[in-house]
């Protein structure tokens, strides 16, 4: 099925290449069908305001297919698509490959106010070799969901540290197990996939650890301590279920929490609306993730860029400017539930009324930590997923896991720089 999608995509790219004058700008977008349809409506509005014709190139919802659907025409130096959305983890690879048009001159000529965007997001993701090569459209980060009714029942406050979370989870789990044997204190994403890396980054960053210094640095004290804590949550303290490292991804975690089987849950902002449409409505709270030494949350989201090979660069910039305008960012938040890239949207009265969790989200984004902004990140992630998952499943000690991961990653690092 993935190959079929790719063949279809390449066929469309070919057609667009042949009919360049007819279509004008080309915007590549994917996601859920309702999201793509919404983009098409926004594009109609842009066309009516600017008289710039735009062809929306629909991509699959599958993230890997979306990435491949962009890589192929960019490698071939095709003029289409002119504009496209990128997952936060792709930006460095696209930039290092020379596919992204630097935006600094356009930002300057239009006096685009960069202070409206989250600087920690832009600086960690969208700057490459001193140039701004993309801009955020939708931002995301990990949050802590909690059962506020249970904290109140046991006269406990919202945890600010991982130590407090552990203490509260143990106490409430013990009591709730008397009537619900499936109840756990804390659920999170531990399966062997990208979400595990996001969780790992949050734990190590809150302990002042890191993956990347000037070079890859994994087997350090702060990282080892954090990974040991992740393992202990499952095996020593037993406040996280045994299937954490085999099955728990975003949806598995969300569903488990919604069934009333957990006190705390780590998940992305998308879960807020779903939780409040469940039987737990009115019983759930949301806050920033706890800390060891400082708060930290993994940065997710989607960024927008212009192809270096576009022959309509000025028009492409006008489209970016339109998408990042106050009005459009606000509508994306209200209509799609997307977390705005613009800071000023978070203070909008209507947004605060209809999205009451937005205040917590803004606070969390101030502590956002991006995954390593390097071109070979996907290779690093695959190695990390393997060893971190092995550590939390007790197949290897945390220190050894990080030592071996670092050794393998350094080989990739060396090969890349040769």
C-alpha positions in Angstrom: 0.0 0.0 0.0 2.8 2.4 0.8 4.4 1.8 -2.6 1.0 2.5 -4.3 0.8 5.8 -2.5 4.4 6.7 -3.6 3.7 5.8 -7.2 0.6 7.9 -7.2 2.5 10.8 -5.6 5.2 10.6 -8.2 2.6 10.5 -11.0 1.0 13.7 -9.6 4.4 15.4 -9.4 5.1 14.5 -13.0 1.7 16.0 -14.1 2.3 19.1 -12.1 5.7 19.5 -13.7 4.1 19.3 -17.1 1.4 21.8 -16.2 3.4 24.3 -14.4 1.9 27.4 -15.8 -1.7 26.2 -15.3 -1.3 25.5 -11.5 0.9 28.3 -10.3 2.1 27.6 -6.8 2.0 24.0 -5.4 1.5 23.3 -1.7 2.1 19.8 -0.4 0.0 19.0 2.7 -1.1 15.7 4.3 -2.8 14.5 7.5 -6.4 13.5 8.3 -8.9 14.1 5.4 -10.7 16.9 7.3 -7.3 18.7 7.8 -6.5 18.5 4.1 -9.9 19.7 3.2 -9.5 22.6 5.6 -6.2 23.6 4.0 -8.0 23.6 0.6 -10.5 26.1 2.0 -7.8 28.3 3.3 -6.0 28.2 -0.1 -9.2 29.4 -1.8 -9.2 32.4 0.5 -5.6 33.1 -0.2 -6.2 32.9 -4.0 -9.1 35.3 -3.7 -7.0 37.8 -1.8 -3.8 37.6 -3.8 -4.9 36.3 -7.2 -2.1 33.8 -6.9 -3.3 30.4 -8.1 -2.3 27.5 -5.8 -2.5 23.7 -6.4 -2.9 21.6 -3.2 -1.0 18.4 -3.5 -2.6 15.9 -1.2 -0.1 13.7 0.7 -1.0 10.5 2.6 -1.7 10.7 6.4 1.2 8.3 7.0 4.2 10.5 8.2 6.9 8.3 6.6 5.1 8.4 3.2 4.7 12.2 3.5 8.5 12.5 4.0 9.4 10.2 1.1 6.9 12.0 -1.1 8.9 15.2 -0.5 12.4 13.7 -0.6 12.0 12.3 -4.1 11.1 15.5 -6.0 13.5 17.5 -3.9 16.4 15.2 -4.7 15.5 15.5 -8.3 15.5 19.3 -8.0 11.9 19.5 -9.2 10.1 22.9 -9.1 7.1 21.4 -7.4 6.1 21.4 -4.7 7.0 25.1 -4.0 5.8 25.0 -0.4 5.5 22.1 2.0 5.0 21.1 5.6 7.7 19.2 7.5 7.7 17.3 10.7 10.0 18.9 13.2 12.4 15.9 12.9 12.9 16.4 9.1 14.0 20.0 9.0 17.7 19.4 9.7 18.0 16.8 7.0 16.2 18.9 4.4 18.4 21.9 5.3 21.6 20.0 5.2 20.6 18.6 1.8 20.3 22.1 0.5 16.6 21.8 -0.3 15.3 24.7 1.8 15.3 28.4 0.7 16.7 30.8 3.4 13.9 33.1 4.4 15.9 35.9 6.1 15.6 38.4 3.2 11.9 37.9 2.9 11.4 38.3 6.6 13.3 41.6 6.4 11.6 43.0 3.4 8.1 42.4 4.9 9.1 43.3 8.4 7.8 40.0 9.5 7.8 40.1 13.3 9.7 37.1 14.5 9.1 38.0 18.2 5.5 36.7 17.7 6.9 33.2 17.4 8.4 31.0 20.2 12.1 31.8 20.0 13.1 28.5 21.6 11.3 26.7 18.8 12.7 28.7 16.0 16.3 28.7 17.4 16.3 24.9 18.0 14.7 23.8 14.7 14.5 26.5 12.0 17.9 28.0 12.1 20.6 26.3 10.0 24.1 27.7 9.6 22.9 31.1 10.9 20.0 31.3 8.3 16.3 30.9 9.0 15.2 28.0 6.6 11.7 27.2 7.9 9.0 28.5 10.3 6.7 26.7 12.7 3.0 26.4 11.8 1.9 24.0 14.5 3.7 23.3 17.8 3.4 20.4 20.1 4.9 19.2 23.4 4.5 16.6 26.1 2.2 17.3 29.0 1.1 15.6 32.2 -2.6 14.7 32.5 -3.9 13.8 35.9 -7.1 12.7 37.7 -7.9 15.8 39.7 -10.8 14.0 41.4 -8.4 11.4 42.8 -5.8 13.9 44.0 -8.5 15.8 45.8 -9.9 12.5 47.3 -6.5 11.7 48.8 -5.7 15.3 49.7 -2.7 15.6 47.4 -1.5 18.4 45.2 -0.3 18.5 41.6 3.2 17.0 41.5 6.0 19.4 40.6 8.8 16.9 40.7 9.2 13.3 39.5 9.8 12.3 43.2 6.4 13.7 44.1 4.7 12.0 41.2 6.3 8.7 42.3 5.2 9.2 45.9 1.6 10.2 45.0 1.3 7.4 42.4 2.3 4.7 44.9 -0.1 5.9 47.5 -3.2 6.2 45.3 -2.4 3.1 43.3 -2.3 1.1 46.5 -5.7 2.4 47.5 -7.4 2.2 44.1 -6.2 -1.3 43.5 -8.6 -2.5 46.3 -11.5 -2.0 43.8 -9.6 -1.9 40.5 -6.8 -4.4 40.0 -5.8 -2.8 36.7 -5.1 0.6 38.2 -1.6 2.1 37.7 -0.1 5.3 38.9 1.5 6.5 35.7 1.2 5.6 32.0 3.6 6.8 29.3 5.0 5.9 25.9 7.7 3.2 26.2 7.3 1.0 23.1 10.1 0.9 20.6 9.2 3.8 18.3 9.9 7.6 18.0 7.6 8.4 20.9 10.0 6.6 23.3 12.7 9.0 22.3 10.5 12.0 23.1 9.8 10.5 26.6 13.6 9.8 27.0 14.5 13.4 26.1 12.0 14.7 28.6 13.5 12.6 31.4 17.1 13.3 30.7 16.6 17.0 30.0 14.8 17.5 33.3 17.9 15.9 34.9 20.1 18.4 32.9 21.2 15.6 30.6 21.4 15.7 26.8 22.0 13.6 23.7 24.0 16.2 21.7 26.6 18.5 23.0 29.1 19.4 20.3 29.1 15.7 19.5 26.8 12.8 20.6 27.1 12.3 24.4 24.9 9.6 25.9 26.7 7.6 28.6 26.8 10.5 31.1 25.7 10.4 34.7 22.5 12.6 34.2 21.3 10.4 31.3 22.0 7.1 33.1 20.1 8.3 36.2 17.1 9.3 34.1 17.0 6.0 32.2 17.3 4.0 35.4 14.3 6.0 36.7 12.3 5.1 33.6 13.1 1.4 34.1 12.3 1.6 37.8 8.9 3.0 37.2 8.0 -0.3 35.6 10.0 -2.9 37.5 10.9 -1.5 40.9 8.2 0.9 41.8 5.6 -0.9 39.6 3.6 2.2 39.0 3.7 1.8 35.2 2.2 -1.3 33.6 4.4 -4.2 32.4 3.3 -3.6 28.7 4.8 -0.1 28.8 7.8 -1.2 26.8 5.9 -3.6 24.4 2.7 -1.8 23.6 2.4 1.7 25.0 2.2 4.4 22.3 0.1 7.6 22.3 -3.3 6.0 21.7 -2.7 2.9 23.9 -1.8 5.3 26.7 -4.7 7.6 26.1 -7.2 4.8 26.0 -5.8 3.2 29.2 -6.1 6.5 31.0 -9.7 7.2 29.7 -10.8 3.8 31.0 -10.1 5.1 34.5 -7.1 2.9 35.0 -4.4 5.5 35.7 -3.7 8.5 37.9 -1.1 10.2 35.7 -0.6 10.1 32.0 2.1 11.6 29.8 0.8 12.5 26.3 0.5 15.3 23.7 -2.0 18.1 23.7 -4.3 16.3 21.2 -5.5 14.0 24.1 -7.1 16.9 26.0 -10.2 17.2 23.8 -10.6 13.4 23.6 -10.3 13.0 27.3 -13.0 15.7 27.9 -15.3 13.9 25.5 -15.0 10.7 27.5 -16.6 9.4 30.8 -13.8 11.2 32.7 -15.0 14.7 31.6 -14.6 17.1 34.5 -12.3 14.8 36.3 -9.1 15.6 34.4 -6.4 18.2 34.9 -3.4 19.1 32.8 0.0 20.6 33.8 3.6 20.8 32.7 5.7 17.7 33.1 7.5 17.2 36.5 11.2 17.8 36.9 14.3 16.4 38.5 16.2 19.6 38.3 14.3 21.6 35.7 11.1 21.3 33.7 11.5 19.9 30.1 9.1 18.8 27.4 9.8 17.2 24.0 9.1 19.5 21.1 6.9 18.2 18.3 4.9 19.9 15.5 5.1 20.8 11.9 7.1 23.5 10.1 6.7 25.1 6.7 9.4 25.8 4.1 10.0 26.9 0.5 11.8 24.7 -1.9 15.2 26.1 -3.1 14.1 24.9 -6.6 10.8 26.8 -6.7 10.5 29.2 -9.5 7.8 31.2 -7.7 9.7 32.1 -4.5 8.1 35.5 -4.0 4.6 34.0 -4.3 5.6 31.2 -2.0 6.7 33.6 0.7 3.3 35.4 0.4 1.7 32.1 1.1 3.9 31.5 4.2 3.1 35.0 5.4 -0.6 34.3 5.0 -0.5 30.9 6.9 1.4 32.5 9.8 -0.9 35.5 10.0 -2.8 36.1 13.3 -6.2 35.4 11.7 -5.2 32.1 10.1 -3.3 30.8 13.1 -6.3 31.6 15.3 -8.6 29.8 12.9 -6.3 26.7 12.8 -6.5 26.6 16.6 -10.2 27.0 16.9 -11.3 24.9 13.9 -8.6 22.1 13.9 -7.4 22.3 17.5 -3.9 23.0 16.3 -1.5 24.6 18.8 -0.5 28.0 17.4 3.1 28.8 16.4 2.4 32.4 17.3 2.7 33.3 21.0 0.2 36.2 20.8 -2.6 33.8 19.9 -2.3 32.2 23.4 -3.5 35.5 24.9 -6.5 35.9 22.7 -9.7 36.0 24.8 -11.7 33.7 22.5 -8.8 31.2 22.4 -8.5 31.2 26.2 -12.3 30.7 26.6 -12.6 27.9 24.1 -9.2 26.2 24.7 -8.7 26.6 28.5 -5.7 24.3 28.5 -3.8 26.8 26.2 -2.3 28.6 29.2 -0.6 25.4 30.4 0.5 24.7 26.9 2.2 28.1 26.5 4.0 27.6 29.8 5.2 24.1 28.7 6.5 25.4 25.4 8.8 27.7 27.3 10.6 24.5 28.4 10.5 22.8 25.0 13.5 20.7 24.0 14.0 19.6 20.4 15.3 16.3 19.2 18.9 16.6 17.9 18.9 19.0 15.0 21.2 17.0 12.8 20.7 15.6 9.3 21.2 11.9 10.3 18.8 12.1 13.2 16.5 9.3 11.9 19.5 6.9 12.0 20.3 8.0 15.6 16.7 7.5 16.6 16.6 3.9 15.4 19.6 3.1 17.5 18.3 4.9 20.5 14.9 3.2 20.3 16.5 -0.2 20.3 18.8 0.4 23.3 16.5 2.5 25.4 13.7 0.0 25.0 16.1 -2.8 25.9 17.0 -1.0 29.1 13.5 -0.3 30.3 12.6 -4.0 29.5 15.5 -5.2 31.7 17.4 -6.8 28.8 20.4 -4.6 29.4 21.6 -2.2 32.2 21.0 1.5 31.5 24.6 2.4 31.6 25.6 -0.4 29.1 22.6 0.5 26.9 23.8 4.1 26.6 27.4 3.1 26.1 26.6 0.8 23.2 24.2 3.3 21.7 26.8 6.0 21.8 29.4 3.7 20.2 27.1 2.8 17.3 26.0 6.4 16.8 29.6 7.7 16.7 30.2 5.4 13.8 27.4 7.1 11.9 28.6 10.5 13.0 32.1 9.7 11.7 30.8 8.3 8.4 28.7 11.4 7.8 31.6 13.8 8.3 34.1 11.8 6.2 
